């Protein structure tokens, strides 16, 4: 029995000594592959960032290049070790190839292809404010587009990692793509016995147009619509344009400031209990 054990140990030791040079070459190749992948992807990424006007596409292609080079290096390492045929034979004999590709890699492949479509189709850019599926919980600024996920940062500081396939498949609202956005709010005011609808609208428009952040140009005009009239009580809908570069501060805070300013102006003019609601 000891003789058999000694023979087995000698056999494995001989095989290890035979593979030792290959292991050394494989380790060196792996280190070189990682170095080249990181270095080359940084160089390509730097050139793409300087020449491309779309940092989202540049970042995605940089990440894609790095992983592609790492995959090539890994295949070379397996080839040196002579394990390519062994791995394929084991997977094929066990019937795992179809299972892995069909199930485990289905999600990865789907999201990777969806990421490619998003990178080249560009329905959003970095820092754009988007919303998925008309869901307020899935609303925020685009932080990154990775090989598998799209990262958005919500206004309360959370990072949401959404599968690329979901972002591509579901309805997507981009609030900042055009550069302009038209917020709105409602004003409910009681005219009283001597009040005038035209005068109220004129005062509201003066307040709105007085803000330096409000845009009132040829194709982006501010206006007011009468929604409801019940006796002397009017409900007006105020529409105004502003820059959509920063949705959180440039739009939401501006809307709040205008609502407060309109309410204050109507109070100063003596209208009974004016109320502004969004």
DRENVEX-148598 format. One record per residue (C-alpha): chain; x, y, z; residue in three letters. Coordinates in nm, 3 decimals. Each point is the difference from the previous one (the first is absolute). Layout:
// DRENVEX-148598
unit=A&x=X&y=Y&z=Z&code=ALA
...
This chain:
// DRENVEX-148598
unit=A&x=0.000&y=0.000&z=0.000&code=UNK
unit=A&x=0.284&y=0.237&z=0.086&code=UNK
unit=A&x=0.162&y=-0.091&z=-0.328&code=UNK
unit=A&x=-0.316&y=0.100&z=-0.192&code=UNK
unit=A&x=-0.029&y=0.325&z=0.196&code=UNK
unit=A&x=0.364&y=0.080&z=-0.071&code=UNK
unit=A&x=-0.053&y=-0.071&z=-0.370&code=UNK
unit=A&x=-0.305&y=0.229&z=-0.013&code=UNK
unit=A&x=0.185&y=0.281&z=0.176&code=UNK
unit=A&x=0.294&y=-0.037&z=-0.238&code=UNK
unit=A&x=-0.237&y=0.011&z=-0.296&code=UNK
unit=A&x=-0.169&y=0.321&z=0.119&code=UNK
unit=A&x=0.335&y=0.154&z=0.086&code=UNK
unit=A&x=0.132&y=-0.081&z=-0.346&code=UNK
unit=A&x=-0.310&y=0.155&z=-0.158&code=UNK
unit=A&x=0.037&y=0.309&z=0.221&code=UNK
unit=A&x=0.366&y=0.041&z=-0.103&code=UNK
unit=A&x=-0.111&y=-0.039&z=-0.362&code=UNK
unit=A&x=-0.266&y=0.271&z=0.039&code=UNK
unit=A&x=0.215&y=0.232&z=0.212&code=UNK
unit=A&x=0.157&y=0.187&z=-0.296&code=UNK
unit=A&x=-0.345&y=0.035&z=-0.157&code=UNK
unit=A&x=-0.140&y=0.132&z=0.327&code=UNK
unit=A&x=0.278&y=0.257&z=0.014&code=UNK
unit=A&x=-0.067&y=0.108&z=-0.357&code=UNK
unit=A&x=-0.374&y=0.010&z=0.069&code=UNK
unit=A&x=0.044&y=0.222&z=0.307&code=UNK
unit=A&x=0.227&y=0.236&z=-0.194&code=UNK
unit=A&x=-0.249&y=0.013&z=-0.287&code=UNK
unit=A&x=-0.285&y=0.071&z=0.240&code=UNK
unit=A&x=0.189&y=0.287&z=0.163&code=UNK
unit=A&x=0.089&y=0.140&z=-0.344&code=UNK
unit=A&x=-0.361&y=-0.034&z=-0.115&code=UNK
unit=A&x=-0.132&y=0.190&z=0.304&code=UNK
unit=A&x=0.263&y=0.272&z=-0.043&code=UNK
unit=A&x=-0.061&y=0.037&z=-0.374&code=UNK
unit=A&x=-0.380&y=-0.001&z=0.045&code=UNK
unit=A&x=0.012&y=0.272&z=0.267&code=UNK
unit=A&x=0.259&y=0.208&z=-0.181&code=UNK
unit=A&x=-0.150&y=-0.026&z=-0.347&code=UNK
unit=A&x=-0.355&y=0.060&z=0.120&code=UNK
unit=A&x=0.115&y=0.317&z=0.180&code=UNK
unit=A&x=0.174&y=0.123&z=-0.315&code=UNK
unit=A&x=-0.302&y=-0.074&z=-0.218&code=UNK
unit=A&x=-0.231&y=0.151&z=0.261&code=UNK
unit=A&x=0.207&y=0.317&z=0.017&code=UNK
unit=A&x=-0.008&y=0.046&z=-0.374&code=UNK
unit=A&x=-0.370&y=-0.073&z=-0.017&code=UNK
unit=A&x=-0.068&y=0.252&z=0.278&code=UNK
unit=A&x=0.190&y=0.274&z=-0.184&code=UNK
unit=A&x=-0.145&y=-0.071&z=-0.345&code=UNK
unit=A&x=-0.353&y=-0.106&z=0.090&code=UNK
unit=A&x=-0.274&y=0.239&z=0.107&code=UNK
unit=A&x=-0.175&y=-0.283&z=0.180&code=UNK
unit=A&x=0.185&y=-0.110&z=0.319&code=UNK
unit=A&x=-0.258&y=-0.274&z=0.056&code=UNK
unit=A&x=0.094&y=-0.179&z=-0.323&code=UNK
unit=A&x=0.372&y=0.054&z=0.063&code=UNK
unit=A&x=-0.024&y=-0.150&z=0.349&code=UNK
unit=A&x=-0.197&y=-0.300&z=-0.125&code=UNK
unit=A&x=0.245&y=-0.074&z=-0.284&code=UNK
unit=A&x=0.293&y=0.034&z=0.240&code=UNK
unit=A&x=-0.150&y=-0.257&z=0.234&code=UNK
unit=A&x=-0.085&y=-0.228&z=-0.294&code=UNK
unit=A&x=0.359&y=0.019&z=-0.129&code=UNK
unit=A&x=0.144&y=-0.089&z=0.339&code=UNK
unit=A&x=-0.217&y=-0.309&z=0.046&code=UNK
unit=A&x=0.060&y=-0.114&z=-0.359&code=UNK
unit=A&x=0.378&y=0.018&z=0.047&code=UNK
unit=A&x=-0.024&y=-0.184&z=0.332&code=UNK
unit=A&x=-0.204&y=-0.274&z=-0.168&code=UNK
unit=A&x=0.261&y=-0.036&z=-0.275&code=UNK
unit=A&x=0.274&y=-0.025&z=0.265&code=UNK
unit=A&x=-0.193&y=-0.264&z=0.192&code=UNK
unit=A&x=-0.046&y=-0.207&z=-0.316&code=UNK
unit=A&x=0.376&y=0.017&z=-0.065&code=UNK
unit=A&x=0.071&y=-0.114&z=0.356&code=UNK
unit=A&x=-0.237&y=-0.296&z=-0.039&code=UNK
unit=A&x=0.161&y=-0.083&z=-0.334&code=UNK
unit=A&x=0.347&y=-0.004&z=0.156&code=UNK
unit=A&x=-0.119&y=-0.226&z=0.281&code=UNK
unit=A&x=-0.171&y=-0.229&z=-0.248&code=UNK
unit=A&x=-0.330&y=0.036&z=0.184&code=UNK
unit=A&x=-0.216&y=0.128&z=-0.284&code=UNK
unit=A&x=-0.086&y=-0.345&z=-0.123&code=UNK
unit=A&x=-0.032&y=-0.136&z=0.352&code=UNK
unit=A&x=-0.248&y=0.269&z=0.107&code=UNK
unit=A&x=-0.203&y=-0.040&z=-0.319&code=UNK
unit=A&x=-0.001&y=-0.376&z=0.038&code=UNK
unit=A&x=-0.112&y=0.012&z=0.362&code=UNK
unit=A&x=-0.279&y=0.248&z=-0.073&code=UNK
unit=A&x=-0.112&y=-0.192&z=-0.304&code=UNK
unit=A&x=0.008&y=-0.335&z=0.175&code=UNK
unit=A&x=-0.194&y=0.133&z=0.295&code=UNK
unit=A&x=-0.254&y=0.171&z=-0.221&code=UNK
unit=A&x=0.071&y=0.334&z=0.164&code=UNK
unit=A&x=0.086&y=0.203&z=-0.306&code=UNK
unit=A&x=-0.357&y=0.048&z=-0.113&code=UNK
unit=A&x=-0.114&y=0.058&z=0.357&code=UNK
unit=A&x=0.261&y=0.269&z=0.068&code=UNK
unit=A&x=-0.058&y=0.183&z=-0.328&code=UNK
unit=A&x=-0.375&y=-0.040&z=0.007&code=UNK
unit=A&x=-0.066&y=0.090&z=0.362&code=UNK
unit=A&x=0.293&y=0.140&z=0.198&code=UNK
unit=A&x=0.131&y=0.214&z=-0.285&code=UNK
unit=A&x=-0.339&y=0.098&z=-0.140&code=UNK
unit=A&x=-0.038&y=0.294&z=0.237&code=UNK
unit=A&x=0.362&y=0.112&z=-0.049&code=UNK
unit=A&x=-0.020&y=-0.021&z=-0.379&code=UNK
unit=A&x=-0.337&y=0.177&z=-0.012&code=UNK
unit=A&x=0.118&y=0.288&z=0.217&code=UNK
unit=A&x=0.331&y=0.024&z=-0.185&code=UNK
unit=A&x=-0.174&y=0.030&z=-0.338&code=UNK
unit=A&x=-0.247&y=0.248&z=0.150&code=UNK
unit=A&x=0.295&y=0.202&z=0.129&code=UNK
unit=A&x=0.147&y=0.006&z=-0.351&code=UNK
unit=A&x=-0.329&y=0.132&z=-0.140&code=UNK
unit=A&x=-0.026&y=0.265&z=0.273&code=UNK
unit=A&x=0.361&y=0.109&z=-0.053&code=UNK
unit=A&x=-0.041&y=0.053&z=-0.373&code=UNK
unit=A&x=-0.365&y=0.108&z=-0.005&code=UNK
unit=A&x=0.060&y=0.247&z=0.288&code=UNK
unit=A&x=-0.349&y=0.067&z=0.141&code=UNK
unit=A&x=0.179&y=0.175&z=0.287&code=UNK
unit=A&x=0.336&y=0.153&z=0.089&code=UNK
unit=A&x=0.199&y=0.010&z=0.324&code=UNK
unit=A&x=-0.175&y=0.228&z=0.254&code=UNK
unit=A&x=-0.331&y=-0.006&z=-0.191&code=UNK
unit=A&x=-0.306&y=-0.032&z=0.223&code=UNK
unit=A&x=-0.206&y=-0.302&z=-0.105&code=UNK
unit=A&x=-0.294&y=-0.200&z=0.129&code=UNK
unit=A&x=-0.075&y=-0.367&z=-0.076&code=UNK
unit=A&x=-0.349&y=-0.149&z=-0.032&code=UNK
unit=A&x=-0.168&y=0.323&z=0.115&code=UNK
unit=A&x=0.116&y=-0.100&z=0.349&code=UNK
unit=A&x=0.109&y=0.281&z=0.233&code=UNK
unit=A&x=0.219&y=-0.249&z=0.189&code=UNK
unit=A&x=0.201&y=-0.060&z=-0.318&code=UNK
unit=A&x=0.078&y=0.365&z=-0.067&code=UNK
unit=A&x=0.340&y=0.166&z=0.027&code=UNK
unit=A&x=0.313&y=0.116&z=-0.178&code=UNK
unit=A&x=0.196&y=-0.243&z=-0.218&code=UNK
unit=A&x=0.327&y=-0.082&z=0.178&code=UNK
unit=A&x=0.141&y=-0.275&z=-0.225&code=UNK
unit=A&x=-0.072&y=-0.255&z=-0.270&code=UNK
unit=A&x=0.180&y=-0.329&z=0.067&code=UNK
unit=A&x=0.014&y=-0.322&z=-0.200&code=UNK
unit=A&x=-0.294&y=-0.140&z=0.196&code=UNK
unit=A&x=-0.169&y=0.284&z=0.189&code=UNK
unit=A&x=-0.103&y=0.363&z=-0.029&code=UNK
unit=A&x=0.069&y=0.195&z=0.319&code=UNK
unit=A&x=-0.224&y=0.292&z=0.097&code=UNK
unit=A&x=0.036&y=0.217&z=0.309&code=UNK
unit=A&x=-0.327&y=0.108&z=0.157&code=UNK
unit=A&x=-0.051&y=0.348&z=0.140&code=UNK
unit=A&x=0.030&y=-0.133&z=0.355&code=UNK
unit=A&x=0.346&y=-0.146&z=-0.069&code=UNK
unit=A&x=-0.082&y=-0.366&z=-0.069&code=UNK
unit=A&x=0.163&y=-0.190&z=-0.287&code=UNK
unit=A&x=-0.229&y=-0.233&z=-0.194&code=UNK
unit=A&x=0.155&y=-0.269&z=-0.222&code=UNK
unit=A&x=-0.247&y=-0.082&z=-0.277&code=UNK
unit=A&x=0.054&y=-0.288&z=-0.245&code=UNK
unit=A&x=0.071&y=0.141&z=-0.346&code=UNK
unit=A&x=-0.269&y=-0.222&z=-0.152&code=UNK
unit=A&x=-0.261&y=0.154&z=0.230&code=UNK
unit=A&x=0.109&y=0.354&z=-0.089&code=UNK
unit=A&x=-0.016&y=-0.084&z=-0.371&code=UNK
unit=A&x=-0.332&y=-0.186&z=0.022&code=UNK
unit=A&x=-0.200&y=0.234&z=0.224&code=UNK
unit=A&x=-0.125&y=0.350&z=-0.075&code=UNK
unit=A&x=0.268&y=0.257&z=0.077&code=UNK
unit=A&x=-0.065&y=0.369&z=0.071&code=UNK
unit=A&x=0.293&y=0.238&z=-0.050&code=UNK
unit=A&x=-0.065&y=0.331&z=0.174&code=UNK
unit=A&x=0.320&y=0.174&z=-0.110&code=UNK
unit=A&x=0.077&y=-0.121&z=-0.354&code=UNK
unit=A&x=-0.139&y=0.307&z=-0.178&code=UNK
unit=A&x=0.171&y=0.246&z=0.236&code=UNK
unit=A&x=-0.334&y=0.166&z=0.078&code=UNK
unit=A&x=-0.290&y=-0.112&z=0.214&code=UNK
unit=A&x=-0.347&y=0.144&z=0.062&code=UNK
unit=A&x=-0.111&y=-0.038&z=0.362&code=UNK
unit=A&x=-0.342&y=0.117&z=0.113&code=UNK
unit=A&x=-0.201&y=0.073&z=0.312&code=UNK
unit=A&x=-0.355&y=0.100&z=0.089&code=UNK
unit=A&x=-0.119&y=0.319&z=0.165&code=UNK
unit=A&x=-0.339&y=0.015&z=0.171&code=UNK
unit=A&x=-0.114&y=0.353&z=0.082&code=UNK
unit=A&x=-0.325&y=0.166&z=0.105&code=UNK
unit=A&x=-0.047&y=0.316&z=-0.206&code=UNK
unit=A&x=-0.243&y=0.155&z=0.243&code=UNK
unit=A&x=-0.268&y=0.248&z=-0.106&code=UNK
unit=A&x=0.227&y=0.232&z=-0.201&code=UNK
unit=A&x=0.270&y=-0.238&z=-0.119&code=UNK
unit=A&x=0.099&y=-0.056&z=-0.362&code=UNK
unit=A&x=0.127&y=-0.322&z=-0.156&code=UNK
unit=A&x=0.218&y=0.194&z=-0.244&code=UNK
unit=A&x=0.159&y=0.197&z=0.283&code=UNK
unit=A&x=0.078&y=-0.317&z=0.198&code=UNK
unit=A&x=0.157&y=-0.167&z=-0.302&code=UNK
unit=A&x=0.202&y=0.312&z=-0.076&code=UNK
unit=A&x=0.137&y=0.013&z=0.355&code=UNK
unit=A&x=0.088&y=-0.370&z=-0.004&code=UNK
unit=A&x=0.183&y=0.033&z=-0.332&code=UNK
unit=A&x=0.198&y=0.297&z=0.133&code=UNK
unit=A&x=0.117&y=-0.213&z=0.292&code=UNK
unit=A&x=0.090&y=-0.294&z=-0.224&code=UNK
unit=A&x=0.184&y=0.206&z=-0.263&code=UNK
unit=A&x=0.191&y=0.194&z=0.265&code=UNK
unit=A&x=0.197&y=-0.311&z=0.093&code=UNK
unit=A&x=0.339&y=-0.013&z=-0.177&code=UNK
unit=A&x=-0.027&y=-0.378&z=-0.030&code=UNK
unit=A&x=-0.326&y=0.010&z=-0.197&code=UNK
unit=A&x=0.032&y=-0.014&z=-0.380&code=UNK
unit=A&x=-0.257&y=0.197&z=-0.200&code=UNK
unit=A&x=0.109&y=-0.003&z=-0.364&code=UNK
unit=A&x=-0.146&y=-0.071&z=-0.344&code=UNK
unit=A&x=-0.048&y=-0.375&z=0.029&code=UNK
unit=A&x=-0.006&y=-0.010&z=0.380&code=UNK
unit=A&x=-0.276&y=0.236&z=0.113&code=UNK
unit=A&x=-0.153&y=0.017&z=0.347&code=UNK
unit=A&x=-0.380&y=-0.006&z=0.012&code=UNK
unit=A&x=-0.301&y=-0.051&z=0.226&code=UNK
unit=A&x=-0.309&y=-0.215&z=-0.058&code=UNK
unit=A&x=-0.329&y=0.033&z=0.187&code=UNK
unit=A&x=-0.081&y=-0.346&z=0.134&code=UNK
unit=A&x=-0.311&y=0.065&z=0.205&code=UNK
unit=A&x=-0.229&y=0.289&z=0.096&code=UNK
unit=A&x=-0.247&y=-0.033&z=0.288&code=UNK
unit=A&x=-0.167&y=0.334&z=0.071&code=UNK
unit=A&x=0.278&y=0.244&z=0.090&code=UNK
unit=A&x=0.247&y=-0.280&z=0.062&code=UNK
unit=A&x=0.243&y=-0.085&z=-0.282&code=UNK
unit=A&x=0.245&y=-0.284&z=-0.047&code=UNK
unit=A&x=0.281&y=0.099&z=-0.234&code=UNK
unit=A&x=0.269&y=-0.225&z=-0.149&code=UNK
unit=A&x=0.336&y=0.174&z=-0.038&code=UNK
unit=A&x=0.255&y=-0.134&z=-0.251&code=UNK
unit=A&x=0.360&y=0.124&z=-0.023&code=UNK
unit=A&x=0.325&y=-0.110&z=-0.163&code=UNK
unit=A&x=0.342&y=-0.038&z=0.158&code=UNK
unit=A&x=0.333&y=-0.175&z=-0.057&code=UNK
unit=A&x=-0.008&y=-0.374&z=0.070&code=UNK
unit=A&x=0.372&y=-0.037&z=0.069&code=UNK
unit=A&x=-0.055&y=-0.059&z=0.371&code=UNK
unit=A&x=-0.349&y=-0.141&z=0.053&code=UNK
unit=A&x=0.017&y=-0.007&z=0.376&code=UNK
unit=A&x=0.116&y=0.359&z=0.067&code=UNK
unit=A&x=-0.067&y=0.173&z=-0.330&code=UNK
unit=A&x=-0.358&y=-0.123&z=-0.031&code=UNK
unit=A&x=-0.146&y=-0.118&z=0.329&code=UNK
unit=A&x=0.140&y=0.282&z=0.210&code=UNK
unit=A&x=-0.090&y=0.261&z=-0.262&code=UNK
unit=A&x=-0.356&y=-0.129&z=-0.007&code=UNK
unit=A&x=-0.021&y=0.024&z=0.378&code=UNK
unit=A&x=0.141&y=0.355&z=-0.002&code=UNK
unit=A&x=-0.249&y=0.115&z=-0.264&code=UNK
unit=A&x=-0.294&y=-0.150&z=0.186&code=UNK
unit=A&x=0.099&y=0.183&z=0.317&code=UNK
unit=A&x=0.060&y=0.327&z=-0.188&code=UNK
unit=A&x=-0.340&y=-0.021&z=-0.173&code=UNK
unit=A&x=-0.176&y=-0.066&z=0.328&code=UNK
unit=A&x=0.177&y=0.294&z=0.161&code=UNK
unit=A&x=-0.089&y=0.235&z=-0.289&code=UNK
unit=A&x=-0.367&y=-0.094&z=0.012&code=UNK
unit=A&x=-0.004&y=0.049&z=0.376&code=UNK
unit=A&x=0.159&y=0.344&z=-0.037&code=UNK
unit=A&x=-0.265&y=0.095&z=-0.257&code=UNK
unit=A&x=-0.272&y=-0.080&z=0.250&code=UNK
unit=A&x=-0.156&y=-0.308&z=-0.153&code=UNK
unit=A&x=-0.177&y=-0.204&z=0.269&code=UNK
unit=A&x=0.183&y=-0.321&z=0.093&code=UNK
unit=A&x=0.193&y=-0.071&z=-0.318&code=UNK
unit=A&x=0.133&y=-0.356&z=-0.022&code=UNK
unit=A&x=0.260&y=-0.150&z=-0.235&code=UNK
unit=A&x=0.012&y=-0.373&z=-0.056&code=UNK
unit=A&x=0.211&y=-0.215&z=-0.228&code=UNK
